[in-house]
Amino acid sequence: MKILPVLRCLLTAALVCGAAGYAGAQGFPNKPVRVINPAAPGGNSDVFFRLLAPKMTEVLGQQLVMDYRAGAGGTIGGEIIVKSPPDGYTTGIVAASFVINPAMIRKMPYDTRKDFTALGLIVDVPSGLVIHPSLPVKNVRELIALARVRPGQIFYSTSGRGTVGHLASELLNHMAKIKLVHVPYKGAGPAVIDLIAGQVQMQFASIPLLFGHVRNGKLRMIAQTGAERSVSARETPTMEEAGLPGFVVRSGFGFVGPAGIPKPAVDKLNGALVAALRDAENRKILIERGADPVGSTPEEHDAFVKAEIARWIKVGKEAGIDPQ
């Protein structure tokens, strides 16, 4: 019978702690918010978030502090996020590798579907298919035709194995029944430099990375990979329009935190992100850089993550890419 008072005390303590946690979330934030960036400074994720940070800071009333933790395809930073207290004060910005890694890495240090709180999609950055001007093709159909008569003789560069560029190219190999040869580089910069130099003939890469080189005539963009034409590249057809139904490759940049962040904190973080993306000047700059602003709800973001993970696992299997 003495057990009942003990249980009553434990229940009361749990309720008090729960109420305190909820109250803390209601008062969120009362200190700066850390933003883990699993990539090196200067990349797309860094550029996009630094653009949005001032407006988000204004809405939240607290600074957003970027913390760079690059390496291992983004999993080092991801693991830091997962292991942080779920109080909203540690967040992260993630790119396409976030949803591609489960298809490419055999032993992930976390479960991407379950171990994160989705806080909202930031931007969607479709890739562009660019070729060196010396390649005698004007569109995707001509590229496929040339690849069929020159199997194993057309080389594509990427910023590494398991990147969007790699999987997009292997998807093209699979769907068009051709054999383009992969030349992986350690980073996007060297991959583009050698493409411009003519050491390789083509590449799928994010449109913001390619814009300048396309405008000055060093590269030709013959297609883009979005479901619809990007607002920043209206004149370029999609891969579906080029004759490959179902060829859609997106690179969604997302705002995340560890699993279990209280809803009041989630709502405030998402609200700050959406406000920054609705800012007219911010939208203008993002579009000029080849990024389509999104600003989704957390629920929409969560659904996107799960759907993209399933899709990339399917693409990897179809392309014969074994996780390592």
N, C-alpha and C positions, 0 to 999 in steps of 0.2 A: 504493500500500500504506500510505502514511502517513495515509490518510483514516481507516482503521479505528480507530487510537488516538483520533482526534478525536471520532469518532462514539461511541466507548466513554465518553469523558469527558462528552460532552453527555448521553448516556443516564443516566450516573451522577448528573449534576447534576439532571436532571429527576426522577429517583427520589428524590433527597434532598429536593428542593423539595416534591415530592408528599407525602412522609412528614412533612415539617415542617408542611405545610398541614393534613394529617389530624390530626397531634398537636395543632395549634392548635385545630382544631375540637373535638377531644376535651376540651380544657380550657376550652371556651367555657361561659359568658362570663367574662372577667376584667376587664371595664370596663363602664360603662353602655351601654345599648342605646338608640339614637335611634329614635323612632317618628314618621315623617312623617305629618302629617294634612293631606290636600289640601283641607280645608274650614276655615272660620273657627271660632274658639272658640265654645263654647256650643251647637253642633249635636249631633245624635244621636251621631255618631261620637265626639265629644269626651266626651259624658256617659257612653256605654257603656264606653269604654276607661279613663277615669279611675276608674270603679267597679271594674274588673278589675285595674288596675295594682298595687295593694298586694299582692294574692295572687300575682300573677305575679312581682313583685319578690322576695317571700319564697321562691318556688320557685327562681328563677334566681340569687338571691344578689347581684343587681345592679339598680340603678335603671333604670326606663324613662323616658326624657326626651322629652316631646312637643315636636315642632317643626312649627309651623303654616306651611303653604305653599299657601295658597288661591289659586284663580283658574283661568280657562280650563276650567271644568267638571271640575276635578280633575287635568287633564293636567300642570300645572306641578309639583305634588307628585309625580305619577307619574313624570315624567321625572327628577326628583332621585333617586327610588328606583332606577330602572333604571340610572342612571349611577354609582351608589355601588358600592364594592367588595363582592363577594358573600361577605362573611365573617360575616354574621349581626348585625353591629353597626348596620346601618341597615335598618329595617323600615318598614312603613307600615300604616295602617288605611284601608280603602277602602269606599265605599258603592255604591249601585246605579249611579251614573254610570260606575263602573269597567267594567261590562259593557255599558252602554248606549252609551257614547261611540263604539265602532266602528261603530254604526249611524247615528250622527248627525254625525260629523266625518269629512270626506272624507280629510284628510291627518293622520293621527295621528302624534305624534312617537315612537311606539314600537309594537310589536306586543304587544297585551295578552295574547294566547295564549302567546307564547314568551318574553317578556322579564322575566317575574316568577316568583318561587318562591312557590307557595301554602303558607301556613303554618297555615291553618285558618279555617273559617267561624266567626264570632263569634255573631251572632244573625240571625234572619230576622224582618224587620219588614213584615208585610203592610200594605197600604194600606186605608184605610176610604173608602167612598163616602159623603160627607156632603152634605146639602142644607140650604138656608135654610128655616126653619119656614114661611115664606110660600108655598113651592112646594107645590101641592095634590096631593102623592103620598105614599104610605105605603111603597112598595117599588119594586124595580127594574122590574118589569113595568109598573107605573103610570107610572113615569118614562119608559120607552120609548114607551108609548102617548101620553103628553102631548107628547113630543118629535116624534112623527110628525104630530101635528096642529098643532104650532107649530115647523116647521122653521126653524132659524136664529134662534130667539127665546129659547133657553135658553143661558146663558153659564156657562162653567166657568173658574175661576181656577187658575193653577199658579205654581210658583216659577221658571218659565222654560221655554224651549224645550228639548226633549230630556230633560226630567226624567221620573221615574216617573209623576207625575200627568198630564203631557202625553201620554205614550204609552198610558197606561191609558185615558184619555178617548178618544183616537183609535181605540184597539182597540174600545171600546164603540160608537163611531160606525160602525166597519166591520162589526162582528158584528151589531149591531141595525139597521143600515141607517137611521141617523138623522143629524141634523146639529146637533151641539152646537158652540157657538162658543168658540174658545180666547181667553182673556184672560191673557197672560203677565205676571208681576210679577218684580221684582228681589228675589227671596227669598220664603221660606215665610211669614214674618210678615205682610207686606203683603197677600199672597194670602188669608190667613185673615181678616185684619181686614176686608177688603172683602166677603168672603163673609158674615161676621157682620153687617155693615152692610146687606146686601141688595143691594149693587152688582152682584154676580153670584149665581147660584142654586145652584151645586154645585161640588164639588171632590173629586178623589182625592188623598189625602195620607196620610203615615204615621200609624198609629194613635196613637203616643205624642204627636204634635203635636196631635191632635184630642181626646183623652180629656177634658181639662178642659172644653172648650167643649160637648161632648156631655153631660157630666154636669150642667152648669148650665143645660141646655136652650136654649143659643144656637144649636146646630146639631143636626141629627138624622142619625144614621148608619144607613143602610138596607142596607148590605152591606159585606163585606170581601173582599179579593182573594186570600187564600191558598187552597191546595189543600184545606185543612181549616180549620175554625174555630180562630182563635188562642186560646191558653189565656187570654189577657187579655180576650177579647171573645166568650165562649161563646154569648151570647144573639143575636149578629148573624149572619145567614146569609151564606154565601159567594156570590160572583157565579155560580158553577156551580149552587148550590142555587136561585138566583133565576131560573134558566132559560137560562143561557148556558154550555153545556158547553165546556170548554177555556179559559175566561176565568180564568187564574191569573197574577197579577202579584206577584212577590216582590221584596223589597229586602234582599239579603244583604249584611251588613257583614263584610268579610274582613280577615284579617291576612296581609300579604304582605311579600316582600323582593325584591331583584334576582335574576335567574336565576343559578343556579350555586352557591347556598349549600350547603356540605357537609352531608350527611345527619345527622351527629351534632348539628350546630347546629340544623338544621331540627327534629329530634326534641325537642331541649330547649325550643325556642321554642314548639312545638306543645304539648308537655307542660305548660308553664306556663300556656298559654291554657286548655287543657282543665281543669286543676286549678282555675283561677279560676272557670270556668263551672260546675263541679260544686259549688262552695261554696254551701251552702243559702241563706245570706243574700243572696249575689249573685243567685242565681236568682230569689229572691222579689222583689227590687227590679226586676230586668229585666222580669219578667212583669207587675208592677204598672204599669210604664211602657209596656206594649204590645209588648214585644219577646220573641220566643221564643228562648231559649238553644239553641245548636247544639253547638259544640265538635267539629267534624268532624276527620277525619284530613287531612293535606295532600293525599293522593290524592283523597279525596272533594271537597275544596275545588277542586282543579284541574279535576275533571270538571264541577263546578257552573259554574265560570267559562266553560268552553268551550261548555257547553250553553246558558247564558244569553246569551252573545254571539250564537250562531246564532239563538236564538229572537227576540232583539230586532231583529236584522237582518231577519228574516222579517216581524215585526210592522211595522217601519218601511216596508218595501216594500208590504205590504198596505194600510197607511194612507196611502200616497202621500206619505210624508215623505222629501224628498231630503236626503242628507248635505250639510253646508255646510263 
